[in-house]
């Protein structure tokens, strides 16, 4: 499951980068890059069958959660005017759908990877 989530998050990060990242601010560019690195670390851990976390895992994992938080904040700022004005375009709905899936998969990947890392540290 962790391997499939990592590949899926890599694909979603690239789609998000190509389709929706137009401004190229540091926060958004670094956030996508860090999610790619975190997914790569998950895949590498899966290949080596070693899930012990090092400092890089914590740094990239926490930055990924921070970036996901900014995506959630942005989605709230998009949804509230859409509800207020009772209008949502198909582009906005598509963006919110892809962002929601991206947010959920990154959070699930982080949780699964963290639990595996904690189990391996105890053993």
DSSP file (Angstrom, degrees, kcal/mol; ACC not computed):
  #  RESIDUE AA STRUCTURE BP1 BP2  ACC     N-H-->O    O-->H-N    N-H-->O    O-->H-N    TCO  KAPPA ALPHA  PHI   PSI    X-CA   Y-CA   Z-CA
    1    1 A X     >        0   0    0      0, 0.0     4,-2.6     0, 0.0     5,-0.2   0.000 360.0 360.0 360.0 -42.0    0.0    0.0    0.0
    2    2 A X  H  >  +     0   0    0      1,-0.2     4,-2.2     2,-0.2     5,-0.1   0.886 360.0  50.8 -64.2 -38.0    2.8    2.4    0.9
    3    3 A X  H  > S+     0   0    0      2,-0.2     4,-2.3     1,-0.2    -1,-0.2   0.926 111.9  46.4 -65.5 -44.3    4.5    1.8   -2.5
    4    4 A X  H  > S+     0   0    0      1,-0.2     4,-2.6     2,-0.2    -2,-0.2   0.899 112.5  50.6 -65.8 -40.6    1.3    2.4   -4.4
    5    5 A X  H  X S+     0   0    0     -4,-2.6     4,-2.7     2,-0.2    -1,-0.2   0.894 109.7  51.3 -62.7 -39.7    0.6    5.6   -2.4
    6    6 A X  H  X S+     0   0    0     -4,-2.2     4,-2.1     2,-0.2    -2,-0.2   0.933 112.3  44.8 -65.1 -45.7    4.1    6.9   -3.0
    7    7 A X  H  X S+     0   0    0     -4,-2.3     4,-2.3     2,-0.2    -2,-0.2   0.915 113.7  50.9 -63.0 -41.8    3.8    6.3   -6.8
    8    8 A X  H  X S+     0   0    0     -4,-2.6     4,-2.7     1,-0.2    -2,-0.2   0.903 110.4  49.0 -63.1 -41.5    0.3    7.9   -6.8
    9    9 A X  H  X S+     0   0    0     -4,-2.7     4,-2.5     2,-0.2    -1,-0.2   0.854 108.7  53.5 -68.2 -34.1    1.6   10.9   -4.9
   10   10 A X  H  X S+     0   0    0     -4,-2.1     4,-1.9     2,-0.2    -2,-0.2   0.931 111.7  45.3 -62.6 -44.5    4.5   11.3   -7.3
   11   11 A X  H  X S+     0   0    0     -4,-2.3     4,-2.5     2,-0.2    -2,-0.2   0.932 114.2  48.0 -65.1 -45.5    2.1   11.3  -10.2
   12   12 A X  H  X S+     0   0    0     -4,-2.7     4,-3.0     1,-0.2     5,-0.2   0.877 109.6  53.2 -63.9 -36.9   -0.3   13.8   -8.5
   13   13 A X  H  X S+     0   0    0     -4,-2.5     4,-2.3     2,-0.2    -1,-0.2   0.904 111.0  46.3 -64.5 -40.4    2.6   16.1   -7.5
   14   14 A X  H  X S+     0   0    0     -4,-1.9     4,-2.6     2,-0.2     5,-0.2   0.909 113.7  48.4 -68.3 -41.5    3.7   16.2  -11.2
   15   15 A X  H  X S+     0   0    0     -4,-2.5     4,-2.8     2,-0.2     5,-0.5   0.938 113.0  47.9 -61.9 -46.2    0.1   16.8  -12.4
   16   16 A X  H  X>S+     0   0    0     -4,-3.0     4,-1.7     1,-0.2     5,-1.0   0.906 112.9  49.4 -60.8 -41.8   -0.4   19.5   -9.8
   17   17 A X  H  X5S+     0   0    0     -4,-2.3     4,-0.5    -5,-0.2    -2,-0.2   0.928 117.0  39.8 -63.3 -46.2    2.9   21.1  -10.8
   18   18 A X  H  <5S+     0   0    0     -4,-2.6    -2,-0.2    -5,-0.1    -1,-0.2   0.859 126.2  31.2 -74.3 -36.8    2.2   21.1  -14.5
   19   19 A X  H  <5S+     0   0    0     -4,-2.8    -3,-0.2    -5,-0.2    -2,-0.2   0.899 130.0  21.5 -92.2 -44.3   -1.5   22.0  -14.4
   20   20 A X  H  <5S+     0   0    0     -4,-1.7     2,-1.2    -5,-0.5     3,-0.3   0.601  93.7  91.3-109.4 -12.7   -2.1   24.3  -11.5
   21   21 A X     << +     0   0    0     -5,-1.0    -1,-0.1    -4,-0.5    -4,-0.0  -0.703  39.7 139.1 -90.8  97.9    1.3   25.8  -10.5
   22   22 A X        +     0   0    0     -2,-1.2    -1,-0.2     1,-0.0    -2,-0.0   0.690  64.7  51.9-109.0 -26.2    1.4   29.0  -12.5
   23   23 A X  S    S-     0   0    0     -3,-0.3    -2,-0.1     2,-0.0    -3,-0.0   0.864  82.0-151.6 -83.7 -36.3    2.8   31.5  -10.0
   24   24 A X        +     0   0    0      1,-0.1    -3,-0.1     2,-0.0    -1,-0.0   0.845  25.9 173.9  70.2  34.9    5.9   29.6   -9.0
   25   25 A X     >  -     0   0    0      1,-0.1     4,-2.5     4,-0.0     5,-0.3  -0.280  44.3-110.2 -68.4 162.7    6.2   31.0   -5.5
   26   26 A X  H  > S+     0   0    0      1,-0.2     4,-2.8     2,-0.2     5,-0.3   0.910 115.7  53.4 -61.0 -43.3    8.8   29.5   -3.2
   27   27 A X  H  > S+     0   0    0      1,-0.2     4,-2.1     2,-0.2    -1,-0.2   0.926 113.9  40.1 -60.8 -47.0    6.2   28.0   -0.9
   28   28 A X  H  > S+     0   0    0      2,-0.2     4,-2.1     1,-0.2     5,-0.2   0.910 118.2  46.4 -72.1 -41.5    4.4   26.1   -3.7
   29   29 A X  H  X S+     0   0    0     -4,-2.5     4,-2.2     2,-0.2    -2,-0.2   0.936 116.6  44.1 -66.0 -46.3    7.5   25.1   -5.6
   30   30 A X  H  X S+     0   0    0     -4,-2.8     4,-2.8    -5,-0.3     5,-0.2   0.874 111.4  55.5 -66.4 -36.8    9.3   23.9   -2.5
   31   31 A X  H  X S+     0   0    0     -4,-2.1     4,-2.0    -5,-0.3    -2,-0.2   0.925 110.3  43.9 -62.2 -45.4    6.1   22.1   -1.2
   32   32 A X  H  X S+     0   0    0     -4,-2.1     4,-2.1     2,-0.2    -2,-0.2   0.924 114.6  50.4 -64.6 -44.0    5.8   20.1   -4.4
   33   33 A X  H  X S+     0   0    0     -4,-2.2     4,-2.4     1,-0.2    -2,-0.2   0.910 110.3  49.4 -60.6 -43.1    9.5   19.3   -4.4
   34   34 A X  H  X S+     0   0    0     -4,-2.8     4,-2.9     2,-0.2    -1,-0.2   0.877 108.7  52.4 -67.1 -37.5    9.4   18.2   -0.8
   35   35 A X  H  X S+     0   0    0     -4,-2.0     4,-2.3     2,-0.2    -1,-0.2   0.892 109.9  49.8 -64.5 -38.0    6.4   15.9   -1.4
   36   36 A X  H  X S+     0   0    0     -4,-2.1     4,-2.1     2,-0.2    -2,-0.2   0.923 112.6  46.6 -64.1 -43.7    8.3   14.4   -4.3
   37   37 A X  H  X S+     0   0    0     -4,-2.4     4,-2.6     2,-0.2    -2,-0.2   0.914 112.1  50.6 -64.8 -42.9   11.4   13.8   -2.1
   38   38 A X  H  X S+     0   0    0     -4,-2.9     4,-2.1     2,-0.2    -2,-0.2   0.904 110.8  48.7 -62.8 -41.3    9.2   12.4    0.7
   39   39 A X  H  X S+     0   0    0     -4,-2.3     4,-2.4     2,-0.2    -1,-0.2   0.886 110.6  51.5 -65.0 -38.0    7.6   10.0   -1.7
   40   40 A X  H  X S+     0   0    0     -4,-2.1     4,-2.7     2,-0.2    -2,-0.2   0.912 108.0  51.7 -64.4 -42.0   11.0    9.0   -3.0
   41   41 A X  H  X S+     0   0    0     -4,-2.6     4,-2.4     2,-0.2    -2,-0.2   0.893 109.5  50.6 -61.0 -38.9   12.2    8.3    0.6
   42   42 A X  H  X S+     0   0    0     -4,-2.1     4,-2.2     2,-0.2    -2,-0.2   0.930 111.7  46.9 -63.0 -45.4    9.1    6.1    1.1
   43   43 A X  H  X S+     0   0    0     -4,-2.4     4,-2.3     1,-0.2    -2,-0.2   0.898 112.2  50.2 -64.6 -39.6    9.9    4.2   -2.0
   44   44 A X  H  X S+     0   0    0     -4,-2.7     4,-2.3     2,-0.2    -1,-0.2   0.901 110.0  50.3 -65.7 -40.2   13.5    3.8   -1.1
   45   45 A X  H  X>S+     0   0    0     -4,-2.4     5,-1.8     1,-0.2     4,-1.1   0.891 110.1  51.0 -63.0 -38.9   12.6    2.6    2.4
   46   46 A X  H  <5S+     0   0    0     -4,-2.2    -2,-0.2     2,-0.2    -1,-0.2   0.907 110.7  48.6 -64.5 -42.1   10.2    0.1    0.8
   47   47 A X  H  <5S+     0   0    0     -4,-2.3    -2,-0.2     1,-0.2    -1,-0.2   0.894 118.7  38.6 -65.5 -40.0   13.0   -1.2   -1.5
   48   48 A X  H  <5S-     0   0    0     -4,-2.3    -1,-0.2     2,-0.2    -2,-0.2   0.559 102.5-131.4 -86.5  -8.4   15.5   -1.5    1.3
   49   49 A X  T  <5 +     0   0    0     -4,-1.1     2,-0.4    -3,-0.2    -3,-0.2   0.894  69.2 124.1  54.4  43.4   12.9   -2.9    3.7
   50   50 A X      < +     0   0    0     -5,-1.8    -1,-0.2    -6,-0.2    -2,-0.2  -0.924  31.8 172.1-134.6 105.5   14.2   -0.3    6.3
   51   51 A X        +     0   0    0     -2,-0.4     2,-0.3    65,-0.2    70,-0.2   0.204  31.2 130.9-103.5  15.4   11.5    2.0    7.6
   52   52 A X        -     0   0    0     68,-0.1     2,-0.3    -7,-0.1    66,-0.1  -0.526  55.1-129.2 -70.9 132.5   13.6    3.7   10.3
   53   53 A X        -     0   0    0     -2,-0.3     2,-0.2    64,-0.2    -1,-0.1  -0.607  24.6-172.7 -86.4 141.0   13.2    7.5   10.1
   54   54 A X    >>  -     0   0    0     -2,-0.3     4,-1.6     0, 0.0     3,-0.5  -0.570  48.7 -80.9-115.0-175.3   16.2    9.8   10.0
   55   55 A X  H 3> S+     0   0    0      1,-0.2     4,-2.6    -2,-0.2     5,-0.2   0.842 127.9  57.6 -59.0 -34.9   16.3   13.6   10.2
   56   56 A X  H 3> S+     0   0    0      1,-0.2     4,-2.5     2,-0.2     5,-0.3   0.870 103.4  52.8 -66.4 -35.5   15.4   13.9    6.4
   57   57 A X  H <> S+     0   0    0     -3,-0.5     4,-2.3     2,-0.2    -1,-0.2   0.925 111.8  45.0 -64.6 -44.0   12.3   11.9    6.9
   58   58 A X  H  X S+     0   0    0     -4,-1.6     4,-2.6     2,-0.2     5,-0.3   0.922 114.5  48.5 -66.2 -43.8   11.1   14.2    9.6
   59   59 A X  H  X S+     0   0    0     -4,-2.6     4,-2.2     1,-0.2     5,-0.2   0.950 117.0  40.2 -63.2 -49.6   12.0   17.4    7.8
   60   60 A X  H  X S+     0   0    0     -4,-2.5     4,-2.2     1,-0.2    -1,-0.2   0.875 115.8  52.2 -69.8 -35.0   10.4   16.4    4.5
   61   61 A X  H  X S+     0   0    0     -4,-2.3     4,-2.1    -5,-0.3    -2,-0.2   0.925 112.3  44.3 -65.5 -44.4    7.3   14.9    6.3
   62   62 A X  H  X S+     0   0    0     -4,-2.6     4,-2.2     2,-0.2    -2,-0.2   0.895 113.5  50.1 -68.6 -38.9    6.7   18.0    8.3
   63   63 A X  H  X S+     0   0    0     -4,-2.2     4,-2.6    -5,-0.3    -1,-0.2   0.886 109.1  53.5 -66.2 -36.1    7.2   20.3    5.4
   64   64 A X  H  X S+     0   0    0     -4,-2.2     4,-2.5     2,-0.2    -2,-0.2   0.921 109.2  47.9 -62.0 -43.3    4.8   18.1    3.3
   65   65 A X  H  X S+     0   0    0     -4,-2.1     4,-2.1     2,-0.2    -2,-0.2   0.882 110.3  52.4 -65.1 -37.1    2.2   18.5    6.1
   66   66 A X  H  X S+     0   0    0     -4,-2.2     4,-1.8     2,-0.2    -2,-0.2   0.933 110.9  46.7 -61.8 -45.6    2.8   22.3    6.1
   67   67 A X  H  X S+     0   0    0     -4,-2.6     4,-1.9     1,-0.2    -2,-0.2   0.892 110.4  52.5 -64.8 -39.0    2.2   22.5    2.4
   68   68 A X  H  X S+     0   0    0     -4,-2.5     4,-2.3     1,-0.2    -1,-0.2   0.880 106.3  55.2 -63.3 -36.9   -0.9   20.3    2.6
   69   69 A X  H  X S+     0   0    0     -4,-2.1     4,-2.5     1,-0.2    -1,-0.2   0.889 106.1  50.4 -61.7 -39.2   -2.1   22.7    5.3
   70   70 A X  H  X S+     0   0    0     -4,-1.8     4,-2.3     2,-0.2    -1,-0.2   0.862 109.2  51.7 -67.8 -34.2   -1.7   25.6    2.8
   71   71 A X  H  X S+     0   0    0     -4,-1.9     4,-2.3     2,-0.2    -2,-0.2   0.903 110.6  47.9 -66.7 -39.8   -3.6   23.7    0.2
   72   72 A X  H  X S+     0   0    0     -4,-2.3     4,-2.3     2,-0.2    -2,-0.2   0.920 111.7  50.4 -65.0 -43.6   -6.5   23.1    2.7
   73   73 A X  H  X S+     0   0    0     -4,-2.5     4,-2.0     1,-0.2    -2,-0.2   0.910 111.5  48.4 -60.8 -42.5   -6.4   26.8    3.6
   74   74 A X  H  X S+     0   0    0     -4,-2.3     4,-1.1     2,-0.2    -1,-0.2   0.888 109.5  52.4 -64.7 -39.2   -6.6   27.8    0.0
   75   75 A X  H  X S+     0   0    0     -4,-2.3     4,-2.9     2,-0.2     3,-0.3   0.896 108.1  51.0 -65.0 -39.0   -9.4   25.4   -0.7
   76   76 A X  H  X S+     0   0    0     -4,-2.3     4,-2.4     1,-0.2    -1,-0.2   0.909 108.8  51.8 -63.3 -40.7  -11.4   26.9    2.2
   77   77 A X  H  X S+     0   0    0     -4,-2.0     4,-0.6     1,-0.2    -1,-0.2   0.714 114.0  44.3 -70.1 -19.2  -10.8   30.4    0.7
   78   78 A X  H  X S+     0   0    0     -4,-1.1     4,-1.3    -3,-0.3    -2,-0.2   0.844 114.1  48.2 -86.8 -40.2  -12.1   29.1   -2.6
   79   79 A X  H  X S+     0   0    0     -4,-2.9     4,-2.4     1,-0.2     5,-0.2   0.886 103.5  60.1 -70.7 -38.8  -15.1   27.3   -1.2
   80   80 A X  H  X S+     0   0    0     -4,-2.4     4,-2.4     1,-0.2    -1,-0.2   0.918 108.8  41.5 -62.6 -44.7  -16.4   30.0    1.0
   81   81 A X  H  X S+     0   0    0     -4,-0.6     4,-2.9     2,-0.2    -1,-0.2   0.865 112.3  56.8 -68.3 -31.1  -17.0   32.6   -1.8
   82   82 A X  H  X>S+     0   0    0     -4,-1.3     5,-1.7     2,-0.2     4,-0.6   0.898 111.8  41.9 -63.8 -38.4  -18.4   29.9   -4.0
   83   83 A X  H  <5S+     0   0    0     -4,-2.4     3,-0.3     3,-0.2    -2,-0.2   0.904 114.3  52.2 -71.4 -41.5  -21.0   29.1   -1.3
   84   84 A X  H  <5S+     0   0    0     -4,-2.4    -2,-0.2    -5,-0.2    -3,-0.2   0.912 120.2  32.5 -62.1 -43.5  -21.6   32.8   -0.7
   85   85 A X  H  <5S-     0   0    0     -4,-2.9    -1,-0.2     2,-0.2    -2,-0.2   0.442 104.0-128.8 -94.2  -0.5  -22.2   33.6   -4.3
   86   86 A X  T  <5S+     0   0    0     -4,-0.6     2,-0.3    -3,-0.3    -3,-0.2   0.895  70.7 111.7  55.4  44.8  -23.8   30.2   -5.1
   87   87 A X      < +     0   0    0     -5,-1.7     2,-0.3    -6,-0.2    -2,-0.2  -0.978  35.3 169.7-149.4 133.6  -21.5   29.7   -8.1
   88   88 A X        -     0   0    0     -2,-0.3     2,-0.0    -3,-0.1    -9,-0.0  -0.943  24.3-140.5-144.1 122.9  -18.7   27.3   -8.8
   89   89 A X     >  -     0   0    0     -2,-0.3     4,-2.2     1,-0.1     5,-0.2  -0.298  26.4-112.7 -76.0 165.1  -17.1   26.9  -12.2
   90   90 A X  H  > S+     0   0    0      1,-0.2     4,-2.3     2,-0.2     5,-0.2   0.841 117.8  56.0 -67.9 -32.1  -16.1   23.5  -13.6
   91   91 A X  H  > S+     0   0    0      2,-0.2     4,-2.5     1,-0.2    -1,-0.2   0.912 108.7  47.1 -64.1 -42.0  -12.4   24.6  -13.4
   92   92 A X  H  > S+     0   0    0      2,-0.2     4,-2.7     1,-0.2    -2,-0.2   0.911 111.8  50.0 -65.5 -42.6  -12.7   25.4   -9.8
   93   93 A X  H  X S+     0   0    0     -4,-2.2     4,-2.1     2,-0.2    -2,-0.2   0.896 111.5  49.0 -63.8 -39.7  -14.5   22.1   -9.1
   94   94 A X  H  X S+     0   0    0     -4,-2.3     4,-2.6     2,-0.2     5,-0.3   0.927 111.8  48.8 -64.5 -45.1  -11.8   20.2  -10.9
   95   95 A X  H  X S+     0   0    0     -4,-2.5     4,-2.7     1,-0.2     5,-0.2   0.923 112.3  48.0 -60.7 -44.9   -9.1   22.0   -9.0
   96   96 A X  H  X S+     0   0    0     -4,-2.7     4,-2.3     2,-0.2    -1,-0.2   0.864 111.5  51.0 -65.8 -35.6  -10.8   21.3   -5.7
   97   97 A X  H  X S+     0   0    0     -4,-2.1     4,-2.2    -5,-0.2    -2,-0.2   0.949 113.7  42.8 -66.1 -49.2  -11.2   17.6   -6.5
   98   98 A X  H  X S+     0   0    0     -4,-2.6     4,-2.5     1,-0.2    -2,-0.2   0.910 115.7  49.5 -64.9 -41.7   -7.6   17.1   -7.5
   99   99 A X  H  X S+     0   0    0     -4,-2.7     4,-2.8    -5,-0.3    -1,-0.2   0.900 110.2  51.0 -63.9 -40.1   -6.4   19.1   -4.5
  100  100 A X  H  X S+     0   0    0     -4,-2.3     4,-2.5    -5,-0.2    -2,-0.2   0.920 112.1  45.9 -64.3 -43.6   -8.6   17.1   -2.1
  101  101 A X  H  X S+     0   0    0     -4,-2.2     4,-2.5     2,-0.2     5,-0.2   0.918 113.5  50.4 -63.4 -43.1   -7.4   13.8   -3.4
  102  102 A X  H  X S+     0   0    0     -4,-2.5     4,-2.1     2,-0.2    -2,-0.2   0.918 111.3  48.2 -61.0 -45.3   -3.8   15.1   -3.3
  103  103 A X  H  X S+     0   0    0     -4,-2.8     4,-2.2     1,-0.2    -2,-0.2   0.936 113.1  47.4 -61.8 -48.1   -4.3   16.2    0.3
  104  104 A X  H  X S+     0   0    0     -4,-2.5     4,-2.5     1,-0.2     5,-0.2   0.908 112.6  48.1 -62.7 -43.2   -5.9   12.9    1.4
  105  105 A X  H  X S+     0   0    0     -4,-2.5     4,-2.6     2,-0.2    -1,-0.2   0.882 111.6  49.4 -69.0 -36.5   -3.2   10.7   -0.2
  106  106 A X  H  X S+     0   0    0     -4,-2.1     4,-2.5    -5,-0.2    -1,-0.2   0.919 113.0  47.2 -67.6 -41.4   -0.3   12.7    1.3
  107  107 A X  H  X S+     0   0    0     -4,-2.2     4,-2.4    -5,-0.2    -2,-0.2   0.918 114.3  46.8 -65.0 -42.9   -1.8   12.6    4.8
  108  108 A X  H  X S+     0   0    0     -4,-2.5     4,-2.8     2,-0.2     5,-0.3   0.918 112.7  49.9 -64.8 -42.8   -2.5    8.8    4.5
  109  109 A X  H  X S+     0   0    0     -4,-2.6     4,-2.6     1,-0.2     5,-0.2   0.927 111.2  48.9 -61.4 -44.7    1.0    8.2    3.1
  110  110 A X  H  X S+     0   0    0     -4,-2.5     4,-2.4     1,-0.2    -1,-0.2   0.926 113.6  46.6 -59.7 -45.8    2.5   10.2    6.0
  111  111 A X  H  X S+     0   0    0     -4,-2.4     4,-2.4     2,-0.2    -2,-0.2   0.927 114.2  45.9 -65.3 -45.7    0.5    8.3    8.6
  112  112 A X  H  X S+     0   0    0     -4,-2.8     4,-2.2     1,-0.2    -1,-0.2   0.919 115.3  47.0 -64.2 -43.3    1.2    4.9    7.1
  113  113 A X  H  X S+     0   0    0     -4,-2.6     4,-2.3    -5,-0.3    -1,-0.2   0.886 112.4  50.0 -67.0 -38.9    4.9    5.6    6.8
  114  114 A X  H  X S+     0   0    0     -4,-2.4     4,-2.5    -5,-0.2    -2,-0.2   0.917 110.4  49.6 -65.3 -43.7    5.2    7.0   10.3
  115  115 A X  H  X S+     0   0    0     -4,-2.4     4,-2.4     2,-0.2    -2,-0.2   0.914 112.0  48.4 -63.0 -42.7    3.4    4.0   11.8
  116  116 A X  H  X S+     0   0    0     -4,-2.2     4,-2.2     1,-0.2    -1,-0.2   0.911 111.6  50.1 -63.6 -40.9    5.7    1.6   10.0
  117  117 A X  H  X S+     0   0    0     -4,-2.3     4,-1.8     1,-0.2    -2,-0.2   0.896 111.4  48.0 -64.1 -40.2    8.8    3.6   11.1
  118  118 A X  H  X S+     0   0    0     -4,-2.5     4,-1.6     2,-0.2    -1,-0.2   0.878 110.5  51.7 -67.9 -38.2    7.6    3.6   14.7
  119  119 A X  H  X S+     0   0    0     -4,-2.4     4,-1.5     1,-0.2    -2,-0.2   0.903 110.9  48.1 -64.0 -40.2    7.0   -0.1   14.6
  120  120 A X  H  < S+     0   0    0     -4,-2.2    -2,-0.2     1,-0.2    -1,-0.2   0.845 108.3  54.0 -71.4 -32.4   10.4   -0.8   13.2
  121  121 A X  H  < S+     0   0    0     -4,-1.8    -1,-0.2     1,-0.2    -2,-0.2   0.843 108.7  49.7 -69.6 -31.4   12.1    1.4   15.8
  122  122 A X  H  <        0   0    0     -4,-1.6    -1,-0.2     1,-0.2    -2,-0.2   0.839 360.0 360.0 -72.3 -33.5   10.4   -0.5   18.6
  123  123 A X     <        0   0    0     -4,-1.5    -1,-0.2    -5,-0.1    -2,-0.2   0.484 360.0 360.0 -77.3 360.0   11.5   -3.9   17.2
